[in-house]
């Protein structure tokens, strides 16, 4: 019988990025994008990236 591999949970950043790409693809397919100021999108992206980097630096490193 084949060895069972450990199931891994999805990476949170990859999951959020994929869901965001899916939502944008649906909006593009429909032909309507919500009216959003690009400056707010850039500011939100910078804040999210900073938060991800901060949380990543605080995590303990596991050596397997």
Number of C-alpha atoms within 10 A of each C-alpha: 3 4 5 6 6 6 6 6 6 8 8 9 11 10 11 11 11 12 12 12 12 12 12 15 12 13 13 11 10 9 8 10 11 7 6 8 8 9 9 10 11 11 11 12 12 12 12 12 13 12 12 12 11 11 10 11 10 8 8 7 8 5 4 3
